[in-house]
Amino acid sequence: MAEIKTRTLDSYLRVIEISRDLASTLDLDTLLEDIVRAAADITHAEAASILLYDDTARQLYFQIATNIDEPTMRGLVVPLEKSIAGWIVTNRSPVRIDDAHKDERFYSGVEQTVGQSTKSLLGIPLITKNKVVGVLEVVNKKRGKFTDPDESMLTVLGAQAAVAIENARLFQQSDLIAEFVHELRTPLASLSTATYLLLRPEMSREQRDQIVNNIHNETLRLNSLASSFLDLARLESGRVQFRKTRFSVADLLYEVRDVMMTKAQETSIQIRVDVPHDMPLLEADRDKIKQVLLNLLSNAIKYNRSNGSVIITGNFTDTEISVNIQDTGLGIPDDSIPHLFEKFFRVREHEGKATGTGLGLSICKQIVQGHNGRIEVKSKMGVGTSFNIHLPRAPRAMPHSDG
């Protein structure tokens, strides 16, 4: 009995120590990793996971689990009506189950995706300021069954975790919004000036037509900026669900070339695709990979020289598939390369050449990293720029987390 009390006290002291660390962490990904590791640790469970709840969309989605290094699991939607996690959110109550498969609320969708079985399960709602932000679950107690002390300690951890998650989200959102508002100022100032000039009686018809054209262009840029911002915000928060299929990379590269051909012909730029005949299929979200390729090819055309060229090369090894997009364009200064994937960053030397949102490459990086891949860039001023995308050929094995 004394030994159990000592062990319980040690666990509570561990929770207090963990809570202190959580309170000082504002990076959401780091925070969530710390929470699931701590949850599995204090309850002696094989795995732990967090599902976040979007109150506006009334949607529960898988976010993170211990030992899962497959970011494409992020955003996997778990139904509110037919899942244990959904029941926890709806009823704002914990659930403790010795055999999950015998419970009619059990949702097997996540289990089927990760390919591992759930036996025992303990889940608690993450609540702060009377708002449910998600569910914290631990599965498969290493010895015996989950106990009252396990539930009590997980509840204490969950209360601290909910506050920390909400603080990290608010910090992330305020940071993003501040950058977005800053970026809005320039096009809004242009629109304000343009509308003021239109009201001036001395403006000629030709001048008015030019101003209306400028307003149209700025409106399109604002719309593009807003769409890109929302896309990036969803990617950064993990709310984008990657829908994996197996597809031909070669076919996709030719498709992307055909889409951009008209734009390339405007400045007499040649696009060439070079892919091995035995290029293997890739398992990934085809639409998202296409979005990355279109963005990189668009930049390769936009910042190229007249009568230039773009070469798209596919390649593969035993472990990965790679795509290289090489242009004969302006090139990027060495001091700009480390900042290329930062939000709203624009190369100063290119500002007069073409307009953009400054978010395209950030979105590309989020998508590629979301597939456990990497994106690299090499460039030489006056010679051209090369972007390399590397994607794993097969998804890694993933331990289990339940919804």
ABEGO torsion letter per residue (X at the ends): XAAAAAAAAAAAAAAAAAAAAAAABABAAAAAAAAAAAAAAAAGBABBBBBBBBAAAGBBBBABBBGBABAAABGBBBBAABBAAAAAAAAGBBBBBABAAABAABBAAAAAAAGBBBBBBBBBBBBBGGBBAEBBBBBGBABEBBBAAAAAAAAAAAAAAAAAAAAAAAAAAAAAAAAAAAAAAAAAAAAAAAAAAAABAABBAAAAAAAAAAAAAAAAAAAAAAAAAAAAAAAAAGABBBBBBBBBAAAAAAAAAAAAAAAAAAAGBBBBBBBBAABBBBBBBAAAAAAAAAAAAAAAAAABBBGBBBBBBBBBBAABBBBBBBBABAEBBAAAAAAAABBGBBBAAAAAABBBAGAAAAAAAAAAAAAGBBBBBBBBBGAEBBBBBBBBABBBBBBBBBX
